[in-house]
Structure formats: C-alpha cells, structure tokens
Amino acid sequence: MKVTRCIMKILAVTMMVAAAVCAVVTFWDKILDLFYAIADKVEERRANCFVDSSEYEDFDDCEL
C-alpha cells in the first residue's frame, strides 16, 4: 500500500512538471513579450529618473 502511494505521488509530481513545461512552451512568445515590455518600461523610467531638466534650465540660452 505504501509503495502504491509513493508511486502515485511521483506520478502526480511528474505530471505537474510536464504540464508546467507544456504551458511554458505554449505561451513562450507571450512570456517573452511581457518580459520585453517590462524591460522597456524599466529602462524608460531609468532614463526619465536621471534627467532633471530643471537643473539645466539656466544653460538653455548658452551657446558653445
């Protein structure tokens, strides 16, 4: 009886892993699109965070 339970638990874990792998393979393009969208938003926020236009307003009329 204990052997049967152990085998069933191993089978259940194996099936769950297989289902997860199938889901990742099926939605791989959507997962990548989401990853790149998040990366673009983070990059955009970093670019906007470091540029403070009010700091350089005094030099707008200065020509080199």
PDB file of N, CA, C and O in Angstrom:
ATOM      1  N   MET A   1       0.817  -1.191   0.000  1.00  0.00           N
ATOM      2  CA  MET A   1       0.000   0.000   0.000  1.00  0.00           C
ATOM      3  C   MET A   1       0.865   1.260   0.000  1.00  0.00           C
ATOM      4  O   MET A   1       0.568   2.225  -0.705  1.00  0.00           O
ATOM      5  N   LYS A   2       1.949   1.244   0.805  1.00  0.00           N
ATOM      6  CA  LYS A   2       2.822   2.404   0.864  1.00  0.00           C
ATOM      7  C   LYS A   2       3.559   2.616  -0.455  1.00  0.00           C
ATOM      8  O   LYS A   2       3.808   3.752  -0.860  1.00  0.00           O
ATOM      9  N   VAL A   3       3.898   1.536  -1.110  1.00  0.00           N
ATOM     10  CA  VAL A   3       4.595   1.632  -2.393  1.00  0.00           C
ATOM     11  C   VAL A   3       3.675   2.266  -3.436  1.00  0.00           C
ATOM     12  O   VAL A   3       4.115   3.086  -4.241  1.00  0.00           O
ATOM     13  N   THR A   4       2.425   1.891  -3.417  1.00  0.00           N
ATOM     14  CA  THR A   4       1.456   2.442  -4.360  1.00  0.00           C
ATOM     15  C   THR A   4       1.289   3.939  -4.148  1.00  0.00           C
ATOM     16  O   THR A   4       1.245   4.699  -5.116  1.00  0.00           O
ATOM     17  N   ARG A   5       1.197   4.370  -2.905  1.00  0.00           N
ATOM     18  CA  ARG A   5       1.076   5.803  -2.610  1.00  0.00           C
ATOM     19  C   ARG A   5       2.309   6.565  -3.085  1.00  0.00           C
ATOM     20  O   ARG A   5       2.196   7.651  -3.654  1.00  0.00           O
ATOM     21  N   CYS A   6       3.460   6.002  -2.854  1.00  0.00           N
ATOM     22  CA  CYS A   6       4.701   6.647  -3.281  1.00  0.00           C
ATOM     23  C   CYS A   6       4.755   6.771  -4.799  1.00  0.00           C
ATOM     24  O   CYS A   6       5.121   7.821  -5.328  1.00  0.00           O
ATOM     25  N   ILE A   7       4.395   5.714  -5.490  1.00  0.00           N
ATOM     26  CA  ILE A   7       4.380   5.733  -6.953  1.00  0.00           C
ATOM     27  C   ILE A   7       3.366   6.759  -7.459  1.00  0.00           C
ATOM     28  O   ILE A   7       3.648   7.486  -8.412  1.00  0.00           O
ATOM     29  N   MET A   8       2.200   6.825  -6.838  1.00  0.00           N
ATOM     30  CA  MET A   8       1.179   7.797  -7.255  1.00  0.00           C
ATOM     31  C   MET A   8       1.648   9.237  -7.024  1.00  0.00           C
ATOM     32  O   MET A   8       1.382  10.118  -7.842  1.00  0.00           O
ATOM     33  N   LYS A   9       2.348   9.475  -5.907  1.00  0.00           N
ATOM     34  CA  LYS A   9       2.874  10.818  -5.642  1.00  0.00           C
ATOM     35  C   LYS A   9       3.939  11.196  -6.669  1.00  0.00           C
ATOM     36  O   LYS A   9       3.963  12.326  -7.156  1.00  0.00           O
ATOM     37  N   ILE A  10       4.805  10.263  -6.993  1.00  0.00           N
ATOM     38  CA  ILE A  10       5.831  10.524  -8.011  1.00  0.00           C
ATOM     39  C   ILE A  10       5.192  10.784  -9.359  1.00  0.00           C
ATOM     40  O   ILE A  10       5.616  11.679 -10.091  1.00  0.00           O
ATOM     41  N   LEU A  11       4.179  10.008  -9.690  1.00  0.00           N
ATOM     42  CA  LEU A  11       3.454  10.200 -10.945  1.00  0.00           C
ATOM     43  C   LEU A  11       2.766  11.561 -10.982  1.00  0.00           C
ATOM     44  O   LEU A  11       2.778  12.229 -12.016  1.00  0.00           O
ATOM     45  N   ALA A  12       2.165  11.982  -9.865  1.00  0.00           N
ATOM     46  CA  ALA A  12       1.492  13.273  -9.804  1.00  0.00           C
ATOM     47  C   ALA A  12       2.482  14.425  -9.974  1.00  0.00           C
ATOM     48  O   ALA A  12       2.200  15.386 -10.690  1.00  0.00           O
ATOM     49  N   VAL A  13       3.629  14.332  -9.325  1.00  0.00           N
ATOM     50  CA  VAL A  13       4.652  15.380  -9.457  1.00  0.00           C
ATOM     51  C   VAL A  13       5.167  15.436 -10.892  1.00  0.00           C
ATOM     52  O   VAL A  13       5.366  16.518 -11.442  1.00  0.00           O
ATOM     53  N   THR A  14       5.379  14.287 -11.486  1.00  0.00           N
ATOM     54  CA  THR A  14       5.844  14.232 -12.873  1.00  0.00           C
ATOM     55  C   THR A  14       4.825  14.860 -13.818  1.00  0.00           C
ATOM     56  O   THR A  14       5.197  15.597 -14.731  1.00  0.00           O
ATOM     57  N   MET A  15       3.563  14.577 -13.609  1.00  0.00           N
ATOM     58  CA  MET A  15       2.507  15.160 -14.449  1.00  0.00           C
ATOM     59  C   MET A  15       2.430  16.671 -14.271  1.00  0.00           C
ATOM     60  O   MET A  15       2.206  17.393 -15.243  1.00  0.00           O
ATOM     61  N   MET A  16       2.613  17.163 -13.043  1.00  0.00           N
ATOM     62  CA  MET A  16       2.584  18.610 -12.805  1.00  0.00           C
ATOM     63  C   MET A  16       3.752  19.302 -13.501  1.00  0.00           C
ATOM     64  O   MET A  16       3.589  20.379 -14.074  1.00  0.00           O
ATOM     65  N   VAL A  17       4.917  18.688 -13.451  1.00  0.00           N
ATOM     66  CA  VAL A  17       6.082  19.257 -14.133  1.00  0.00           C
ATOM     67  C   VAL A  17       5.857  19.253 -15.641  1.00  0.00           C
ATOM     68  O   VAL A  17       6.187  20.229 -16.314  1.00  0.00           O
ATOM     69  N   ALA A  18       5.315  18.200 -16.166  1.00  0.00           N
ATOM     70  CA  ALA A  18       5.035  18.131 -17.601  1.00  0.00           C
ATOM     71  C   ALA A  18       4.013  19.186 -18.012  1.00  0.00           C
ATOM     72  O   ALA A  18       4.150  19.801 -19.070  1.00  0.00           O
ATOM     73  N   ALA A  19       3.004  19.397 -17.199  1.00  0.00           N
ATOM     74  CA  ALA A  19       2.004  20.424 -17.512  1.00  0.00           C
ATOM     75  C   ALA A  19       2.631  21.815 -17.486  1.00  0.00           C
ATOM     76  O   ALA A  19       2.311  22.653 -18.328  1.00  0.00           O
ATOM     77  N   ALA A  20       3.516  22.067 -16.532  1.00  0.00           N
ATOM     78  CA  ALA A  20       4.187  23.365 -16.459  1.00  0.00           C
ATOM     79  C   ALA A  20       5.069  23.592 -17.684  1.00  0.00           C
ATOM     80  O   ALA A  20       5.096  24.689 -18.240  1.00  0.00           O
ATOM     81  N   VAL A  21       5.788  22.554 -18.099  1.00  0.00           N
ATOM     82  CA  VAL A  21       6.637  22.661 -19.286  1.00  0.00           C
ATOM     83  C   VAL A  21       5.787  22.912 -20.524  1.00  0.00           C
ATOM     84  O   VAL A  21       6.155  23.732 -21.365  1.00  0.00           O
ATOM     85  N   CYS A  22       4.676  22.232 -20.649  1.00  0.00           N
ATOM     86  CA  CYS A  22       3.780  22.446 -21.797  1.00  0.00           C
ATOM     87  C   CYS A  22       3.231  23.865 -21.813  1.00  0.00           C
ATOM     88  O   CYS A  22       3.123  24.474 -22.877  1.00  0.00           O
ATOM     89  N   ALA A  23       2.882  24.398 -20.649  1.00  0.00           N
ATOM     90  CA  ALA A  23       2.362  25.759 -20.572  1.00  0.00           C
ATOM     91  C   ALA A  23       3.427  26.776 -20.974  1.00  0.00           C
ATOM     92  O   ALA A  23       3.132  27.740 -21.680  1.00  0.00           O
ATOM     93  N   VAL A  24       4.651  26.567 -20.531  1.00  0.00           N
ATOM     94  CA  VAL A  24       5.737  27.483 -20.900  1.00  0.00           C
ATOM     95  C   VAL A  24       6.005  27.425 -22.399  1.00  0.00           C
ATOM     96  O   VAL A  24       6.189  28.460 -23.039  1.00  0.00           O
ATOM     97  N   VAL A  25       6.028  26.234 -22.954  1.00  0.00           N
ATOM     98  CA  VAL A  25       6.274  26.095 -24.393  1.00  0.00           C
ATOM     99  C   VAL A  25       5.137  26.720 -25.193  1.00  0.00           C
ATOM    100  O   VAL A  25       5.377  27.371 -26.210  1.00  0.00           O
ATOM    101  N   THR A  26       3.920  26.527 -24.747  1.00  0.00           N
ATOM    102  CA  THR A  26       2.768  27.061 -25.470  1.00  0.00           C
ATOM    103  C   THR A  26       2.737  28.582 -25.466  1.00  0.00           C
ATOM    104  O   THR A  26       2.441  29.202 -26.488  1.00  0.00           O
ATOM    105  N   PHE A  27       3.040  29.181 -24.329  1.00  0.00           N
ATOM    106  CA  PHE A  27       2.936  30.630 -24.199  1.00  0.00           C
ATOM    107  C   PHE A  27       4.296  31.326 -24.199  1.00  0.00           C
ATOM    108  O   PHE A  27       4.426  32.412 -23.635  1.00  0.00           O
ATOM    109  N   TRP A  28       5.308  30.725 -24.819  1.00  0.00           N
ATOM    110  CA  TRP A  28       6.653  31.274 -24.801  1.00  0.00           C
ATOM    111  C   TRP A  28       6.712  32.665 -25.426  1.00  0.00           C
ATOM    112  O   TRP A  28       7.369  33.553 -24.883  1.00  0.00           O
ATOM    113  N   ASP A  29       6.040  32.871 -26.555  1.00  0.00           N
ATOM    114  CA  ASP A  29       6.081  34.184 -27.207  1.00  0.00           C
ATOM    115  C   ASP A  29       5.405  35.257 -26.354  1.00  0.00           C
ATOM    116  O   ASP A  29       5.874  36.395 -26.318  1.00  0.00           O
ATOM    117  N   LYS A  30       4.332  34.921 -25.680  1.00  0.00           N
ATOM    118  CA  LYS A  30       3.665  35.884 -24.808  1.00  0.00           C
ATOM    119  C   LYS A  30       4.507  36.179 -23.567  1.00  0.00           C
ATOM    120  O   LYS A  30       4.525  37.309 -23.079  1.00  0.00           O
ATOM    121  N   ILE A  31       5.196  35.171 -23.066  1.00  0.00           N
ATOM    122  CA  ILE A  31       6.075  35.374 -21.915  1.00  0.00           C
ATOM    123  C   ILE A  31       7.216  36.315 -22.295  1.00  0.00           C
ATOM    124  O   ILE A  31       7.564  37.212 -21.528  1.00  0.00           O
ATOM    125  N   LEU A  32       7.796  36.112 -23.474  1.00  0.00           N
ATOM    126  CA  LEU A  32       8.877  36.996 -23.925  1.00  0.00           C
ATOM    127  C   LEU A  32       8.378  38.407 -24.169  1.00  0.00           C
ATOM    128  O   LEU A  32       9.061  39.370 -23.821  1.00  0.00           O
ATOM    129  N   ASP A  33       7.194  38.549 -24.762  1.00  0.00           N
ATOM    130  CA  ASP A  33       6.626  39.881 -24.979  1.00  0.00           C
ATOM    131  C   ASP A  33       6.426  40.609 -23.657  1.00  0.00           C
ATOM    132  O   ASP A  33       6.730  41.797 -23.553  1.00  0.00           O
ATOM    133  N   LEU A  34       5.925  39.916 -22.656  1.00  0.00           N
ATOM    134  CA  LEU A  34       5.749  40.510 -21.340  1.00  0.00           C
ATOM    135  C   LEU A  34       7.089  40.912 -20.737  1.00  0.00           C
ATOM    136  O   LEU A  34       7.209  41.996 -20.166  1.00  0.00           O
ATOM    137  N   PHE A  35       8.099  40.051 -20.855  1.00  0.00           N
ATOM    138  CA  PHE A  35       9.424  40.352 -20.330  1.00  0.00           C
ATOM    139  C   PHE A  35      10.008  41.591 -20.994  1.00  0.00           C
ATOM    140  O   PHE A  35      10.549  42.460 -20.311  1.00  0.00           O
ATOM    141  N   TYR A  36       9.906  41.684 -22.328  1.00  0.00           N
ATOM    142  CA  TYR A  36      10.462  42.840 -23.028  1.00  0.00           C
ATOM    143  C   TYR A  36       9.676  44.114 -22.731  1.00  0.00           C
ATOM    144  O   TYR A  36      10.260  45.196 -22.669  1.00  0.00           O
ATOM    145  N   ALA A  37       8.382  44.004 -22.549  1.00  0.00           N
ATOM    146  CA  ALA A  37       7.581  45.182 -22.192  1.00  0.00           C
ATOM    147  C   ALA A  37       7.984  45.708 -20.811  1.00  0.00           C
ATOM    148  O   ALA A  37       8.107  46.917 -20.616  1.00  0.00           O
ATOM    149  N   ILE A  38       8.184  44.811 -19.873  1.00  0.00           N
ATOM    150  CA  ILE A  38       8.624  45.225 -18.535  1.00  0.00           C
ATOM    151  C   ILE A  38      10.019  45.828 -18.605  1.00  0.00           C
ATOM    152  O   ILE A  38      10.284  46.841 -17.958  1.00  0.00           O
ATOM    153  N   ALA A  39      10.907  45.228 -19.373  1.00  0.00           N
ATOM    154  CA  ALA A  39      12.268  45.751 -19.502  1.00  0.00           C
ATOM    155  C   ALA A  39      12.256  47.140 -20.133  1.00  0.00           C
ATOM    156  O   ALA A  39      13.014  48.013 -19.709  1.00  0.00           O
ATOM    157  N   ASP A  40      11.414  47.358 -21.133  1.00  0.00           N
ATOM    158  CA  ASP A  40      11.308  48.680 -21.763  1.00  0.00           C
ATOM    159  C   ASP A  40      10.790  49.721 -20.783  1.00  0.00           C
ATOM    160  O   ASP A  40      11.293  50.845 -20.759  1.00  0.00           O
ATOM    161  N   LYS A  41       9.799  49.371 -19.978  1.00  0.00           N
ATOM    162  CA  LYS A  41       9.260  50.309 -19.004  1.00  0.00           C
ATOM    163  C   LYS A  41      10.291  50.658 -17.932  1.00  0.00           C
ATOM    164  O   LYS A  41      10.389  51.810 -17.509  1.00  0.00           O
ATOM    165  N   VAL A  42      11.055  49.662 -17.496  1.00  0.00           N
ATOM    166  CA  VAL A  42      12.097  49.921 -16.501  1.00  0.00           C
ATOM    167  C   VAL A  42      13.171  50.827 -17.091  1.00  0.00           C
ATOM    168  O   VAL A  42      13.634  51.758 -16.431  1.00  0.00           O
ATOM    169  N   GLU A  43      13.567  50.558 -18.330  1.00  0.00           N
ATOM    170  CA  GLU A  43      14.571  51.389 -18.991  1.00  0.00           C
ATOM    171  C   GLU A  43      14.062  52.818 -19.182  1.00  0.00           C
ATOM    172  O   GLU A  43      14.811  53.779 -19.007  1.00  0.00           O
ATOM    173  N   GLU A  44      12.793  52.947 -19.540  1.00  0.00           N
ATOM    174  CA  GLU A  44      12.201  54.272 -19.727  1.00  0.00           C
ATOM    175  C   GLU A  44      12.175  55.047 -18.409  1.00  0.00           C
ATOM    176  O   GLU A  44      12.470  56.242 -18.384  1.00  0.00           O
ATOM    177  N   ARG A  45      11.827  54.379 -17.331  1.00  0.00           N
ATOM    178  CA  ARG A  45      11.803  55.048 -16.027  1.00  0.00           C
ATOM    179  C   ARG A  45      13.202  55.440 -15.581  1.00  0.00           C
ATOM    180  O   ARG A  45      13.386  56.507 -14.995  1.00  0.00           O
ATOM    181  N   ARG A  46      14.182  54.603 -15.847  1.00  0.00           N
ATOM    182  CA  ARG A  46      15.561  54.949 -15.500  1.00  0.00           C
ATOM    183  C   ARG A  46      16.021  56.163 -16.285  1.00  0.00           C
ATOM    184  O   ARG A  46      16.693  57.038 -15.740  1.00  0.00           O
ATOM    185  N   ALA A  47      15.665  56.223 -17.558  1.00  0.00           N
ATOM    186  CA  ALA A  47      16.071  57.356 -18.389  1.00  0.00           C
ATOM    187  C   ALA A  47      15.403  58.646 -17.901  1.00  0.00           C
ATOM    188  O   ALA A  47      16.038  59.700 -17.881  1.00  0.00           O
ATOM    189  N   ASN A  48      14.157  58.571 -17.516  1.00  0.00           N
ATOM    190  CA  ASN A  48      13.448  59.749 -17.037  1.00  0.00           C
ATOM    191  C   ASN A  48      13.873  60.145 -15.630  1.00  0.00           C
ATOM    192  O   ASN A  48      13.764  61.311 -15.252  1.00  0.00           O
ATOM    193  N   CYS A  49      14.350  59.197 -14.866  1.00  0.00           N
ATOM    194  CA  CYS A  49      14.721  59.456 -13.484  1.00  0.00           C
ATOM    195  C   CYS A  49      15.996  60.279 -13.396  1.00  0.00           C
ATOM    196  O   CYS A  49      16.089  61.168 -12.550  1.00  0.00           O
ATOM    197  N   PHE A  50      16.977  60.010 -14.242  1.00  0.00           N
ATOM    198  CA  PHE A  50      18.267  60.664 -14.138  1.00  0.00           C
ATOM    199  C   PHE A  50      18.310  62.022 -14.828  1.00  0.00           C
ATOM    200  O   PHE A  50      19.190  62.827 -14.524  1.00  0.00           O
ATOM    201  N   VAL A  51      17.406  62.298 -15.728  1.00  0.00           N
ATOM    202  CA  VAL A  51      17.399  63.572 -16.434  1.00  0.00           C
ATOM    203  C   VAL A  51      16.450  64.509 -15.721  1.00  0.00           C
ATOM    204  O   VAL A  51      15.236  64.307 -15.723  1.00  0.00           O
ATOM    205  N   ASP A  52      17.012  65.526 -15.116  1.00  0.00           N
ATOM    206  CA  ASP A  52      16.216  66.529 -14.423  1.00  0.00           C
ATOM    207  C   ASP A  52      16.376  67.839 -15.180  1.00  0.00           C
ATOM    208  O   ASP A  52      17.399  68.510 -15.047  1.00  0.00           O
ATOM    209  N   SER A  53      15.385  68.204 -15.964  1.00  0.00           N
ATOM    210  CA  SER A  53      15.511  69.374 -16.831  1.00  0.00           C
ATOM    211  C   SER A  53      15.598  70.672 -16.044  1.00  0.00           C
ATOM    212  O   SER A  53      16.190  71.634 -16.533  1.00  0.00           O
ATOM    213  N   SER A  54      15.032  70.734 -14.847  1.00  0.00           N
ATOM    214  CA  SER A  54      15.074  71.972 -14.085  1.00  0.00           C
ATOM    215  C   SER A  54      16.498  72.319 -13.657  1.00  0.00           C
ATOM    216  O   SER A  54      16.800  73.489 -13.420  1.00  0.00           O
ATOM    217  N   GLU A  55      17.360  71.340 -13.557  1.00  0.00           N
ATOM    218  CA  GLU A  55      18.737  71.589 -13.155  1.00  0.00           C
ATOM    219  C   GLU A  55      19.508  72.330 -14.246  1.00  0.00           C
ATOM    220  O   GLU A  55      20.431  73.086 -13.943  1.00  0.00           O
ATOM    221  N   TYR A  56      19.142  72.122 -15.504  1.00  0.00           N
ATOM    222  CA  TYR A  56      19.878  72.696 -16.618  1.00  0.00           C
ATOM    223  C   TYR A  56      19.147  73.852 -17.305  1.00  0.00           C
ATOM    224  O   TYR A  56      19.571  74.285 -18.376  1.00  0.00           O
ATOM    225  N   GLU A  57      18.078  74.353 -16.728  1.00  0.00           N
ATOM    226  CA  GLU A  57      17.326  75.434 -17.356  1.00  0.00           C
ATOM    227  C   GLU A  57      18.144  76.712 -17.477  1.00  0.00           C
ATOM    228  O   GLU A  57      17.915  77.497 -18.397  1.00  0.00           O
ATOM    229  N   ASP A  58      19.091  76.940 -16.575  1.00  0.00           N
ATOM    230  CA  ASP A  58      19.898  78.153 -16.628  1.00  0.00           C
ATOM    231  C   ASP A  58      20.804  78.188 -17.841  1.00  0.00           C
ATOM    232  O   ASP A  58      21.214  79.268 -18.268  1.00  0.00           O
ATOM    233  N   PHE A  59      21.126  77.045 -18.405  1.00  0.00           N
ATOM    234  CA  PHE A  59      22.058  76.978 -19.515  1.00  0.00           C
ATOM    235  C   PHE A  59      21.368  76.794 -20.861  1.00  0.00           C
ATOM    236  O   PHE A  59      22.037  76.492 -21.849  1.00  0.00           O
ATOM    237  N   ASP A  60      20.066  76.963 -20.928  1.00  0.00           N
ATOM    238  CA  ASP A  60      19.339  76.770 -22.191  1.00  0.00           C
ATOM    239  C   ASP A  60      19.770  77.796 -23.256  1.00  0.00           C
ATOM    240  O   ASP A  60      19.829  77.463 -24.439  1.00  0.00           O
ATOM    241  N   ASP A  61      20.064  79.008 -22.854  1.00  0.00           N
ATOM    242  CA  ASP A  61      20.401  80.047 -23.810  1.00  0.00           C
ATOM    243  C   ASP A  61      21.904  80.127 -24.088  1.00  0.00           C
ATOM    244  O   ASP A  61      22.333  80.943 -24.904  1.00  0.00           O
ATOM    245  N   CYS A  62      22.691  79.313 -23.437  1.00  0.00           N
ATOM    246  CA  CYS A  62      24.138  79.334 -23.602  1.00  0.00           C
ATOM    247  C   CYS A  62      24.538  78.610 -24.879  1.00  0.00           C
ATOM    248  O   CYS A  62      24.104  77.484 -25.121  1.00  0.00           O
ATOM    249  N   GLU A  63      25.369  79.257 -25.698  1.00  0.00           N
ATOM    250  CA  GLU A  63      25.864  78.635 -26.932  1.00  0.00           C
ATOM    251  C   GLU A  63      27.354  78.410 -26.806  1.00  0.00           C
ATOM    252  O   GLU A  63      28.074  79.247 -26.263  1.00  0.00           O
ATOM    253  N   LEU A  64      27.806  77.299 -27.299  1.00  0.00           N
ATOM    254  CA  LEU A  64      29.245  76.986 -27.208  1.00  0.00           C
ATOM    255  C   LEU A  64      29.987  77.489 -28.393  1.00  0.00           C
ATOM    256  O   LEU A  64      31.202  77.314 -28.480  1.00  0.00           O
TER     257      LEU A  64
END
